Amino acid sequence: MRVLEDQTLSRLGGKKPIRVDFRLITATNEDLEKAVREGLFREDLYYRIHVVPLFVPPLRERANDIPLVVEYFVNVHCTANRLPPKRADDEAMQVLKAYPWPGNVRELENLIQRLVVMSDGDEIGVKNLPRDVRESTGLTGRRRPRLHAAGFRLEDEVEAFEKQWIETALQEAGGVKAQAAKLLGLNKDRMKYLCRKHEL
């Protein structure tokens, strides 16, 4: 606290304070305002570090950034492992963009590092992605769905697909519809309508 307030510190065993010039940057994925209210974080410290707050949305809310992040990590890990340049193909990129990334950017980097090292050739395809990533997105990399000879009602299939994703989002959000709407990229009114429609 004294270092933040006065920008001075004392060496262990020292007698004279030493003035330091620094810029402090802190990061957290916790709700510090809530932690302060609940007495879990020092209020005086909070107001000393809460000067210019920046909010960085989680990766799942920045799907359009994923191709750039993937390209960056592929280049980093190809260089680090002395491998020729690689790239994720379009189908694999669609799966990566649809995945919710609960572990955020670190999870994406760990996956890319594994794919760079383990995949053969210069392209990373859907077949190289872990099963849990493919299955959680509902995208398997097939170019075209197979149509049964007897056909089917497209509306019924679309509604079933819609209901499945709404149920999944509600489970992920602990039943909070506003949060589930964010996960699906919907506004609150649309979410309420779909929940009524599917009796959820």
N, C-alpha and C positions, 0 to 999 in steps of 0.2 A: 504494500500500500504506500509506503514512504517513497519507494522508487517511482511509482506512478505519480504521486503527488508532487514531489520535490525534484525528481530526476537526479537523485543522489543515492549512492550506496556505500557501504563500508566493507572493506575486506575483513576476513576472519582474523581477529587479533589487531586489526588496524585501529587507529585513533582518529584519523581525519576522514571526513566524508569525501567521496569522489564523485564529481559531477559527470553524468553520462548523457549522451545525446542519442536518442533512439526513437524509432517509430514502432508502436506496438500494434500487431495485427492478431486478432483472436478469431477462432472459428469453433462452432459447435452445431450439433444437430438437435440440441435440447431447446425447449421453450424456456428461456431464462426468466422472462417476466413471470411465468407461472411458478418457476422454482423460487423466485424471490418472494412471491405471495405466500408460498407454502413453507418458507423459512429454510429452504434447501440450498440457497445461494446467497452470499452476503450482498445486502442491498447497496452498501457503500462501494463495494468493488464493482457491482453491476453498473452503477452510474459513472464510474471512472472509465470503464472500457466501452460503454455504449455511447460513443460520440458520433461516428458516421456509420450507421448500420447498413449492411448490404445483404439482401436476401438472394440466395442462389437456389432456384427451384431444383428439386431432385431430377435425376436423369429421365425418369419416366414421364416427366412433364416437358421434356425438351427433346422429343423424338427426332426433330429435324437436325439437332446438333450431333446425333449419334454417328452419322457417316464421317464427319470431320474428326471426332474423337477416335473412332475405330482406325481411320487412316493414320492418325498420329501414333497410336500405340503399336500398330502393325509395323510402321517404319522404325520406331524406337526398338522394338524387340527383334526385328530382323537384323538391325545393325548390331545390337548387343550380342546376338548369337551368331554373327557373321554368316547370315543366310542371305540369299538373293531376295530382291523385293517381292512381296506378295500383296495380294488384294482380296477383299471379300467380294464375291460376285453379287449381282443384284438380288437374287432370291435370298441369299444368306443375310444381306443387309435388311431386307424387309422383315425377316424374323427377328433380327437384333433390334430393329426399331419398335417392334410390337411387344417385345419382352418388357416386363415391368421393372426390372433391375432393383430388387429390394436391397442389394448391397451397394447400390449407387455406382459411382465411377470406379471405385476400387474393384468391385465385382467384374465390371466390364474389362478393366485392364488385366485382371488375373485370367479371365477367359481368353482374351486376345493373346496373352503370353503363351498359354497352353496351345492354342490353335496354331500359332506361328511355329512352335517347336514340333508339334505332333502331325500337322497336315503335310502331305506330299504335294509336290507341284507348286505352281506360283499363284493358284487360286484357292480361296477358302470358300467351300460351298455349304449348303444346308446339311449335307451328309456328314460334314465335319463337326457340326454343332452338337452339344450334349443333348440327350433325349429330353431332359427336363425343360430345357430352353425351347425346343421345338414343340413339345406337347403343351406347355403352358401358354403358348401364343396361339395354338390352333393352326399354325402354319407348318406344313410338312415339306414344302419345297416342290410339291407336285405341280406341274405346269397347268394341268387341267383336271377337274374332278370327273370321275366316271359316272355316267348316267345309266341307270337301270333301264332295261329294255321296255318295261311297262311304264316308264316315266314317273313323275311325281308332281305334287302341287308345290310350286316354288314359294308361294306365300306361307305355306305351313312350315317349310324348311327355314325360311328367313325368320319367322316368328320364334321357332324353336332355338335357333342360333342366338337371336336377340335375348330371349329369356335366359339362356345359359350364361351369357356374359354378364347380364345384370345380376344374376344370382351370385356369380363368382366375385363381382365387384363388391356386392353387399357383404359377402363373407370376408373379403380382404379388409373392408372398412369397418368391420365389427357391427354391421347393421346401420351405420350412419349414412343416410342417403346423400347428404351433401358431399361427404368424402367420396362415396362411390361414384357420384356424378363427376367429380374431378378426375377420377381414375379412368372414366370412360370418355372424357372430353365433352360432357353434356352440361347444359345449364340446369338449374334446380327444377324449373317448371317442366322441362322435358323429362327429367328423371322421375318426377312425381307422376306424370302421365303414364310413363312406361311401367312403373310399379303398379298403378291401378289397372292398366291393361292386362298385365300378366298376374295380377292378384298376389303381389309380393309385399 
